Amino acid sequence: MKTETVDGGTIETWTPQEVWDAYSQGKIALIDVRTPQEYMLEHVEGALLLPMPFFDSEKLPSQQGKRLVLYCGSSARSGRIASACAAKGMVPVTHMEGGFAAWKQAGLPYMGTDMATGAPKRVPGQQD
């Protein structure tokens, strides 16, 4: 985990493996800030969709019980949103390093699309 201070708030950046470890133990909730089209094509199973254009940190649920971790395709959008959340006093603010591309590169499981049928399909991780 890396930390940085932005606008007086602290942002934590977790690796995909750190996110997976916490997610598989039920310690965090994932917020996908990509577009609905990106999410429909592939996403972390169980992640909640809150596209960047509609993002409002004041509308997020409480982090009591489960920390929220933001992710996008590359971590650029989630990093911008994390900075905006930190500036508004949300603590802690966490996003995933490298985004969904890094998640897939790490060989972690996700929901994809069967291109022959358009149906969703589970893509097992290398650990499965």
Helices and strands as residue ranges (DSSP letters): E 2-6, E 9-14, H 16-24, E 28-32, H 36-41, E 48-49, G 52-54, G 57-59, E 67-71, H 76-87, E 93-96, H 99-105, E 110-113, E 120-123
